[in-house]
Amino acid sequence: MASLNLAQKIISSHLADGRMEPGQEIGLKVDRVLMQDATGTMACLQFEAMGIPRVKVDHAAIYVDHNILQTGFENGDDHRFLQTFASKYGIHYSKPGNGICHQVNLERFSIPGKLLIGSDSHTPTAGGAGMMAIGVGGLDVAVAMAGAPFYTKMPKIVGVKLTGRLRPWVTAKDIILEMLRRLTVKGGVGKIFEYYGEGIKSLGIPQRGTICNMGAELGATTSLFESDELTLDYMTRQGRPQDYVRFAADPGCTYDENMEINLSELEPMIALPGSPDAIHKVRDVQGADVHQVLIGSCTNSSYVEMMTVAHVLQGKKVHPNVTMAINPGSKQVLETVARDGSIYNIIASGARLLESGCQGCIGMGSAPGTDWVSIRSFNRNWPGRSGTKDDKVYLTSPEVCVACAVTGKITDPRDLGEYPNIPWPDKFVIDDSGIVQPAPANQAENVEVSRGPNIRPLPLRQPMESVLNGEVLIRVGDNVSTDAIMPAGAKILPLRSNVPAISEYVFYWLDPEFAKRAKEKHGGFIVGGENYGQGSSREHAALAPMYLGVKGVIAKSFARIHRANLINFGIIPFEFQNASDFDLLAQGVPVTIDNVVASLKDGSKTMEASAGKDGKITLKIDLTPRQRQVLIAGGLLNYIRSTQRS
């Protein structure tokens, strides 16, 4: 038998359909699912619509971490819905304040070699513990909970060899920022990154998780590390050594592509405002005044990182012109740091200690003021994501963040002096009381699901029309994120279970009149550039446009998760055969596409579209036979229902 790399070994052990050849559609048996409150509410409603009494995966969990800022009744009502729903259908429920889904999952539920899918794009964080973890749309999670395979195209496997050892003040964050510098935000589309080599031996499991977490910003399907003696050590300190399984690539295995990073050569890095791939050395941009520092998020909020920050802050004060806030990634981290005595340093410095949750990363509080320079240890900095339209958000490591906080300027942390050597605790504080167990299966029928007025019926699309016609409603450029399509923030996120209400905010930052225009025009088309829909897995970026009558999205190329979400909700992702045709489709140009259903049925690779009075363009449709059936049915939920009836 041929030698297999780690990704191939896990995929082959979960392969339910298809062949392990790059570009071929494969179906994978799912072991575990993860949801969070901003995307999981719709996933729950979708699962409920299938009429299945209990989830069919080995383990399911839903975490309240995004919408913990309760400015009205909506979030509280929806949390009660999620808790009662989880109890009835066999899902673990992590309460507000217990922690960010990816951090808690890494701590308490990650198992090497298992396959996890999650309704959040940063689900690959669990790859730091040797788990294959893939971010998907909520409907894909709902279907997996019903026992069906998860379908995706077989990615290319990229081997990333790490050599050398990180120097003081250089961190795992700098490794993934270096990857973004080399590859950009679209460099990982259709790929899995598998890290190996002697360099991984100096990276703890949370540090590996940081790298896997921000693989999402590369557009990657997922990222992976082997499980080794460091994994066992971490799980032992978590009180669950029985969950450890040795998983590694076979000796002599090969990869579709290869990269190498010498860790000894890296320096502290920072992403400039606007995109996670606008990477520079901190040395080259230092000196600018800083107004806000935020440390935490699912990317950088482990015990060692919090302790390092606390050590730097000992005996120091946050600069008078800086506001600083810290949100630990989990209640476990907060409790363990408190037990070990370092919370005092943070509080005494003048930093604000927030509860364990996503907070400012998702625009849920901590929005920067006008013209503020905001330095964050987060993973995304697209314009407006912070909650402030013309924001100036930089991304970097906690070490750079705390250096900026005490000096008031962008500062290379190597100027702070000796790097603190923070050891792991012999044992973390282990208290799972914040994770509510579901009702036993024989008592589930007695659980009543609580529904507040913000939860509206699930909208569905009608079966695909033979002719699609309408105007171009908006034309956008390259790398438009799902944050730009369907914004987050304290005002909009609470409407996630109310599609009619949240649809009013589609493209809100780019064009506040979009929703009104879409309704007046009875729908139409969206036109985009390269890598359309990068970033978050939020399916509302497909669901809300579908509700507004969007007939199709025509783009130069698509990000993986958003493309899948469009198909799941019955919207065809068309691609330009000739990129120059992008210029023909200005806003307001009428578009007609004939013989749509017939073309889907007969396997056509292209469709012809008329644009304006005399324009003709050819559109590519790169779809598998299963995806064509889903689109003909008007979306994945309709398709599942039809197969159940048959």
C-alpha positions in Angstrom: 0.0 0.0 0.0 1.3 3.5 -0.9 2.4 5.8 1.9 -0.3 8.3 2.8 0.0 11.7 4.3 -2.0 12.6 7.4 -4.8 14.3 5.5 -5.2 11.3 3.1 -5.2 8.9 6.1 -8.1 10.7 7.8 -10.1 11.2 4.6 -9.7 7.6 3.5 -10.9 6.4 6.8 -14.1 8.6 6.5 -14.7 8.2 2.8 -18.3 7.3 2.1 -18.6 8.3 -1.5 -16.2 9.3 -4.4 -12.5 8.9 -5.0 -9.6 10.6 -3.3 -8.4 12.5 -6.4 -8.0 16.3 -6.3 -11.1 18.0 -7.8 -13.3 15.0 -7.5 -16.4 15.3 -5.2 -16.1 13.1 -2.1 -18.7 12.3 0.6 -17.3 12.0 4.1 -18.8 10.3 7.2 -18.9 12.9 9.9 -18.0 12.0 13.5 -18.8 15.3 15.2 -20.4 18.7 14.6 -19.9 22.1 16.1 -22.3 25.1 16.0 -22.3 28.6 17.5 -25.2 30.9 18.2 -24.8 33.2 15.2 -25.0 30.4 12.6 -26.4 27.5 14.7 -29.9 28.8 15.1 -30.6 28.4 11.4 -28.9 25.0 11.4 -31.2 23.9 14.2 -34.3 25.1 12.4 -33.1 23.3 9.2 -32.5 20.1 11.2 -35.9 20.4 12.7 -37.5 20.7 9.3 -36.2 17.3 8.4 -38.3 15.7 11.0 -35.6 13.5 12.6 -36.0 13.0 16.4 -32.3 12.8 17.4 -28.9 13.8 16.0 -27.1 10.9 14.3 -23.5 11.9 14.8 -21.3 10.7 17.7 -21.1 14.2 19.3 -22.8 17.5 18.6 -22.3 20.8 20.5 -23.6 24.3 20.2 -21.8 27.2 21.8 -23.1 30.6 22.8 -20.1 32.9 22.1 -21.0 35.4 19.4 -24.2 37.0 20.7 -23.4 37.3 24.4 -24.0 41.1 24.4 -27.7 41.3 25.3 -29.0 44.7 24.3 -32.6 43.5 23.8 -34.7 40.4 24.2 -33.6 38.7 21.0 -30.3 37.1 22.1 -31.7 35.9 25.4 -34.7 34.4 23.8 -32.6 32.7 21.1 -30.2 31.3 23.7 -33.2 29.7 25.5 -34.3 28.3 22.2 -30.9 26.8 21.6 -30.6 25.3 25.0 -34.1 23.6 24.9 -33.5 22.5 21.3 -30.1 21.0 22.2 -31.7 19.2 25.1 -34.4 17.7 23.0 -32.3 16.6 20.0 -29.2 15.3 21.7 -26.8 18.3 21.5 -24.4 19.6 24.2 -25.0 23.3 25.0 -22.2 25.6 26.1 -23.6 28.5 28.0 -22.7 32.2 27.5 -19.3 32.9 29.2 -18.1 29.3 29.0 -15.9 30.3 26.0 -15.4 30.5 22.3 -16.5 27.4 20.5 -13.1 26.7 18.9 -11.1 27.2 22.1 -13.6 25.0 24.2 -13.7 22.4 21.5 -9.9 22.2 21.4 -9.7 21.9 25.2 -12.6 19.5 25.9 -13.7 17.7 22.7 -10.9 17.5 20.1 -9.9 13.9 19.3 -7.0 13.1 16.8 -8.1 11.4 13.6 -11.8 12.3 13.9 -13.7 14.3 11.4 -15.5 17.5 12.7 -17.5 19.9 10.6 -18.7 23.2 12.1 -20.9 26.1 11.1 -18.0 28.5 11.6 -15.1 29.1 9.2 -12.5 28.8 12.0 -13.5 25.3 12.9 -10.1 24.1 11.6 -8.6 25.3 14.9 -9.0 21.6 16.1 -6.4 20.6 13.5 -3.9 21.7 16.1 -4.8 18.5 17.9 -4.6 16.2 14.8 -8.4 16.4 14.1 -9.6 17.0 10.6 -12.0 20.0 11.2 -13.8 21.8 8.3 -15.8 25.0 8.4 -19.1 24.7 6.5 -22.5 26.4 6.2 -25.2 25.6 8.8 -27.3 23.6 6.4 -24.3 21.2 5.8 -24.1 20.8 9.5 -27.9 20.1 9.7 -27.6 17.5 7.0 -24.7 15.8 8.8 -26.7 15.7 12.0 -29.3 13.9 10.1 -26.7 11.2 9.3 -25.8 12.1 5.7 -22.2 12.5 4.5 -20.6 15.9 4.0 -19.8 16.5 0.4 -16.9 18.6 -0.9 -14.3 18.5 -3.6 -11.2 16.5 -2.7 -8.6 19.2 -1.9 -5.0 19.3 -2.9 -2.7 18.5 0.1 0.1 21.0 0.6 2.9 19.8 2.8 4.4 22.7 4.9 7.8 21.7 6.4 8.7 23.7 9.5 12.4 23.8 10.3 14.3 25.7 13.0 12.8 27.2 16.1 11.0 30.5 16.8 13.2 33.2 18.4 12.0 35.1 21.5 8.9 37.3 20.9 8.2 35.5 17.6 5.1 33.4 17.8 2.8 31.0 16.0 0.8 34.0 14.8 3.9 35.1 12.9 4.0 31.7 11.1 0.5 32.0 9.7 1.0 35.7 8.9 4.1 34.6 6.9 1.8 32.0 5.1 -0.6 34.9 4.3 2.3 37.0 3.1 3.4 34.3 0.7 0.0 33.0 -0.5 -2.6 35.8 0.0 -6.2 35.3 1.1 -7.1 33.2 -1.9 -3.9 31.1 -2.0 -5.4 28.2 0.0 -8.7 27.7 -1.9 -9.1 24.0 -2.7 -6.2 23.0 -0.5 -5.4 21.4 2.9 -2.2 22.5 4.6 -0.4 19.8 6.5 2.4 21.1 8.8 5.3 18.7 9.6 9.0 18.7 10.4 11.2 19.3 13.4 9.8 22.8 13.8 6.5 21.6 15.1 8.1 20.1 18.2 8.5 23.6 19.6 4.8 24.5 19.1 2.2 23.7 21.8 -1.3 22.5 20.8 -2.9 26.0 21.2 -0.1 27.5 19.1 -0.7 24.8 16.4 -4.4 25.7 16.8 -3.6 29.4 16.0 -2.0 28.4 12.7 -4.9 26.1 11.8 -7.4 28.8 12.8 -6.1 31.4 10.4 -5.7 28.9 7.6 -9.3 30.0 7.1 -7.9 33.4 6.0 -5.9 31.6 3.3 -9.2 30.2 2.0 -8.0 26.7 2.9 -10.4 23.7 3.3 -8.6 23.0 6.6 -5.1 22.7 8.2 -3.5 19.9 10.2 -0.8 18.9 12.5 0.0 15.3 13.6 -0.9 14.2 17.1 2.3 13.4 19.0 3.8 13.4 22.5 2.9 17.1 22.8 -0.7 16.3 22.0 -0.8 13.6 24.6 0.8 16.0 27.2 -1.9 18.6 26.5 -4.7 16.1 26.7 -3.3 14.8 30.0 -3.2 18.2 31.5 -6.8 18.5 30.3 -7.6 15.4 32.3 -8.5 13.3 29.2 -5.5 11.2 28.2 -7.9 8.5 27.1 -8.9 10.7 24.1 -5.3 10.6 22.7 -4.6 8.6 19.5 -1.3 8.7 17.7 -2.0 10.0 14.2 0.8 10.9 11.8 1.7 10.7 8.1 3.4 7.6 6.8 7.1 7.7 6.3 7.9 8.6 2.7 4.5 10.1 1.9 4.2 12.8 -0.7 2.2 16.0 -1.2 0.5 17.7 -4.2 2.5 20.8 -3.4 5.4 21.6 -1.0 6.4 24.6 1.1 9.1 25.2 3.7 9.4 27.8 6.5 12.5 28.3 8.6 11.1 29.4 11.9 14.5 30.8 13.0 14.2 33.4 10.3 10.8 34.8 11.2 10.3 38.2 12.8 7.2 39.8 14.5 4.7 40.5 11.8 1.5 42.6 11.4 -1.3 42.8 8.9 -2.2 46.4 7.9 -5.9 47.5 7.8 -8.2 46.1 5.1 -7.1 42.5 4.7 -5.4 39.7 6.6 -2.8 39.4 3.9 -1.5 43.0 4.0 1.6 41.7 5.9 4.6 43.7 7.0 7.3 43.3 9.6 6.5 45.2 12.7 9.9 46.9 12.5 9.0 48.4 9.2 5.8 50.1 10.4 6.5 50.9 14.0 6.0 54.3 15.5 2.4 55.1 14.6 0.2 56.2 17.5 -2.2 53.5 18.8 -5.6 54.2 20.3 -7.1 50.7 21.0 -5.6 47.3 21.8 -7.7 44.1 21.9 -6.3 40.7 22.9 -8.2 37.4 22.6 -10.5 35.8 20.0 -10.4 32.2 19.0 -7.0 32.8 17.4 -4.9 34.0 20.4 -6.4 33.5 23.8 -4.8 30.4 25.3 -3.3 30.1 28.8 0.3 30.8 27.7 -0.7 33.8 25.8 -2.8 35.3 28.6 0.0 34.6 31.1 2.6 36.2 28.8 0.5 39.3 28.5 0.0 39.4 32.3 3.7 39.0 32.8 4.5 42.0 30.5 1.9 44.1 32.3 3.3 43.4 35.7 4.1 46.7 37.3 3.2 48.6 34.2 0.2 50.7 33.2 -1.6 50.9 29.9 -0.6 54.1 28.0 -2.9 57.0 28.8 -4.0 57.4 25.2 -4.8 53.7 24.8 -7.9 51.7 25.7 -7.1 48.0 26.2 -9.4 45.0 26.6 -8.7 41.3 27.0 -11.2 38.5 26.4 -9.8 35.0 27.4 -10.8 32.3 25.0 -12.5 30.1 27.6 -13.7 30.1 31.2 -11.0 27.4 31.7 -8.3 29.8 30.6 -9.7 32.6 32.8 -10.0 30.3 35.8 -6.5 28.8 35.4 -4.9 32.2 35.0 -6.8 33.5 38.0 -5.7 30.4 40.1 -2.1 31.0 39.1 -2.3 34.6 40.3 -1.8 36.7 37.2 -5.3 38.3 36.7 -4.2 41.0 39.2 -1.5 42.2 36.8 -4.1 42.7 34.0 -6.6 44.5 36.2 -3.9 46.7 37.9 -2.5 47.8 34.5 -5.8 49.5 33.6 -6.8 46.9 30.9 -10.4 45.9 30.8 -11.1 42.2 31.4 -14.0 41.0 29.3 -15.9 37.7 29.5 -14.9 34.7 27.4 -16.5 35.2 24.0 -15.9 36.5 20.5 -16.5 40.2 21.5 -14.9 42.8 19.3 -13.7 40.2 16.7 -17.3 39.9 15.4 -18.1 43.6 16.0 -20.0 42.7 19.2 -18.8 45.7 21.3 -15.3 47.3 21.3 -16.0 49.2 18.1 -13.1 51.6 17.6 -13.7 55.4 17.6 -13.2 57.7 14.6 -9.7 57.4 13.1 -8.5 55.1 15.9 -5.7 52.8 15.2 -6.8 49.5 16.6 -4.2 46.7 17.2 -5.8 43.3 17.6 -4.7 39.7 18.1 -7.7 38.6 16.0 -7.9 36.9 12.6 -9.9 39.3 10.4 -9.8 43.1 9.6 -12.0 43.7 6.6 -13.4 47.2 6.5 -16.4 47.6 8.9 -16.1 44.2 10.6 -15.2 46.0 13.8 -18.5 47.9 13.9 -16.9 51.1 12.7 -17.2 51.8 8.9 -13.9 53.5 8.2 -11.9 51.5 10.7 -8.1 51.0 10.9 -7.7 47.5 12.3 -4.3 45.8 12.4 -3.8 42.1 13.1 -0.8 40.7 15.1 0.3 38.6 18.0 -0.6 39.2 21.6 3.1 40.0 22.2 2.9 42.9 19.7 -0.4 44.0 21.1 0.8 44.3 24.7 3.9 46.1 23.5 1.7 48.6 21.7 -0.6 49.0 24.8 2.2 50.0 27.2 4.1 52.3 24.7 1.1 53.9 23.0 2.7 53.2 19.6 3.2 50.3 17.2 6.1 48.6 18.8 8.3 45.6 18.1 8.0 43.5 21.3 11.7 42.7 21.1 12.3 46.2 22.4 10.6 45.1 25.7 13.6 43.1 26.9 13.7 39.5 28.0 10.9 37.3 26.8 9.0 35.6 29.6 9.2 31.8 29.6 5.7 30.7 30.6 5.4 27.0 31.6 2.2 25.0 31.1 0.3 24.3 34.3 0.5 20.8 35.6 -3.3 20.7 35.2 -5.8 23.1 33.9 -8.9 24.0 35.9 -11.4 21.5 34.7 -15.0 22.5 35.3 -17.5 21.4 32.6 -20.6 22.7 34.5 -20.9 25.4 31.7 -21.6 22.6 29.2 -25.2 21.4 29.7 -25.8 17.8 28.8 -28.8 16.9 26.6 -31.8 15.1 28.0 -31.6 11.3 27.7 -33.2 10.0 24.5 -36.0 8.4 26.4 -36.9 11.7 28.0 -36.5 13.9 24.9 -40.2 14.0 24.0 -40.9 15.7 27.3 -38.7 18.7 26.4 -40.6 21.7 25.0 -38.5 23.9 22.7 -38.8 27.6 23.7 -39.4 30.0 20.8 -39.2 33.8 21.1 -40.8 36.2 18.7 -37.5 36.8 16.9 -37.5 33.2 15.5 -39.3 33.3 12.1 -40.2 30.4 9.8 -37.4 29.1 7.6 -37.6 30.5 4.1 -37.2 28.1 1.2 -36.7 28.7 -2.5 -39.0 27.3 -5.1 -37.6 24.7 -7.6 -35.2 26.2 -10.2 -36.9 28.2 -13.0 -36.2 27.4 -16.7 -35.4 31.0 -17.4 -33.5 33.4 -15.0 -33.9 37.1 -15.7 -33.4 40.3 -13.9 -31.1 43.3 -13.6 -27.6 43.4 -12.2 -28.4 44.6 -8.7 -24.8 45.3 -7.7 -21.3 44.8 -9.0 -18.4 44.4 -6.6 -14.7 43.8 -6.9 -12.2 41.2 -5.8 -12.0 39.5 -2.4 -15.4 40.7 -1.2 -16.0 39.0 2.2 -19.2 37.5 3.6 -18.9 40.3 6.2 -19.4 42.8 3.3 -22.3 40.8 2.0 -24.1 40.1 5.3 -22.5 42.3 8.1 -22.2 41.2 11.7 -22.2 43.5 14.7 -24.4 44.2 17.7 -27.2 45.7 15.6 -27.5 43.0 13.0 -26.3 39.7 14.5 -29.3 39.4 16.8 -31.6 39.1 13.7 -29.9 35.9 12.5 -33.1 33.8 13.2 -35.3 36.4 11.5 -34.4 36.3 7.8 -36.9 38.9 6.7 -35.4 41.4 9.1 -31.7 40.5 8.6 -32.1 40.7 4.8 -32.6 44.4 5.1 -28.8 44.7 5.7 -27.4 42.7 2.8 -24.4 44.7 1.4 -25.2 47.4 4.0 -21.6 48.7 4.2 -21.1 48.8 0.4 -24.6 49.9 -0.7 -27.3 50.7 1.9 -30.0 50.8 -0.8 -29.3 47.2 -2.0 -32.1 45.5 -0.2 -34.7 48.1 -1.2 -33.5 47.9 -4.8 -33.6 44.1 -4.8 -37.2 44.1 -3.6 -38.3 46.8 -6.1 -36.7 44.9 -9.0 -38.1 41.5 -7.8 -34.6 40.2 -7.5 -31.8 39.9 -10.0 -28.1 39.1 -10.2 -25.0 39.9 -8.2 -21.7 40.3 -10.1 -18.4 39.8 -8.3 -14.7 39.6 -8.9 -12.1 37.1 -7.8 -12.6 35.1 -4.5 -16.1 36.3 -4.0 -17.5 35.4 -0.6 -14.2 34.9 1.3 -14.1 34.6 5.0 -16.9 33.7 7.4 -19.1 30.6 6.9 -22.2 32.6 7.6 -24.9 31.2 5.3 -27.0 34.3 5.7 -24.7 35.7 3.0 -26.5 33.3 0.7 -29.8 32.8 2.5 -30.7 36.5 2.8 -29.9 37.3 -0.9 -32.1 34.2 -1.8 -34.9 35.7 0.2 -34.5 39.0 -1.7 -34.9 37.2 -5.0 -31.3 37.0 -6.2 -31.4 34.6 -9.2 -27.7 34.0 -9.5 -24.2 35.2 -8.6 -21.8 35.8 -11.5 -18.2 36.1 -10.4 -14.6 35.6 -11.6 -14.1 33.0 -8.9 -15.6 32.0 -5.5 -14.4 31.2 -2.0 -15.2 27.5 -1.1 -17.7 27.8 1.8 -19.7 30.6 0.2 -19.9 28.8 -3.1 -21.3 25.8 -1.3 -23.8 27.9 0.6 -25.1 29.5 -2.6 -25.7 26.0 -4.0 -27.3 24.9 -0.8 -29.9 27.7 -1.1 -30.6 27.3 -4.8 -28.5 30.1 -6.2 -26.3 29.1 -9.2 -22.6 30.2 -8.8 -21.8 31.3 -12.4 -18.2 32.0 -13.4 -17.1 34.2 -16.3 -15.5 32.2 -19.1 -13.8 35.4 -20.2 -12.9 37.7 -17.3 -13.2 40.8 -19.6 -17.0 40.2 -19.7 -17.1 41.5 -16.1 -17.1 45.0 -17.6 -20.3 44.3 -19.6 -22.3 43.7 -16.4 -22.6 47.1 -14.8 -25.3 47.7 -12.2 -28.7 48.0 -13.9 -27.9 45.9 -17.0 -30.6 43.3 -17.7 -29.5 39.7 -17.8 -31.4 36.7 -19.2 -30.3 33.0 -19.0 -32.5 30.5 -20.9 -32.7 26.7 -20.7 -31.4 26.7 -17.1 -33.0 23.5 -15.9 -32.3 21.6 -19.2 -28.6 22.7 -19.0 -28.3 21.5 -15.4 -29.9 18.2 -16.3 -27.8 17.5 -19.3 -24.5 18.2 -17.6 -23.6 21.3 -19.6 -20.4 23.0 -18.5 -21.5 26.5 -19.7 -24.7 28.5 -20.1 -25.2 31.5 -22.5 -26.5 34.8 -21.1 -27.8 37.9 -22.8 -26.6 41.1 -21.3 -28.3 44.4 -22.2 -29.6 44.8 -25.8 -26.9 43.0 -27.8 -24.4 41.6 -25.4 -23.8 37.8 -25.2 -21.6 36.2 -22.6 -20.6 32.6 -21.8 -20.8 31.5 -18.1 -19.1 28.5 -16.7 -21.0 26.2 -14.3 -18.5 23.8 -12.6 -21.0 21.6 -10.8 -21.1 17.9 -9.8 -24.1 15.8 -10.6 -25.3 16.0 -7.0 -25.0 19.8 -7.0 -27.0 20.0 -10.2 -29.8 18.0 -8.6 -29.7 20.2 -5.5 -30.0 23.4 -7.6 -32.9 21.9 -9.7 -34.7 21.2 -6.4 -34.2 24.8 -5.3 -31.7 24.0 -2.6 -30.3 21.3 -0.3 -33.2 21.2 2.1 -35.7 20.7 -0.8 -33.4 18.0 -2.2 -33.1 16.1 1.1 -36.9 16.2 1.5 -37.4 14.9 -2.0 -34.9 12.0 -1.5 -36.6 11.1 1.8 -40.0 10.9 0.1 -38.6 8.7 -2.7 
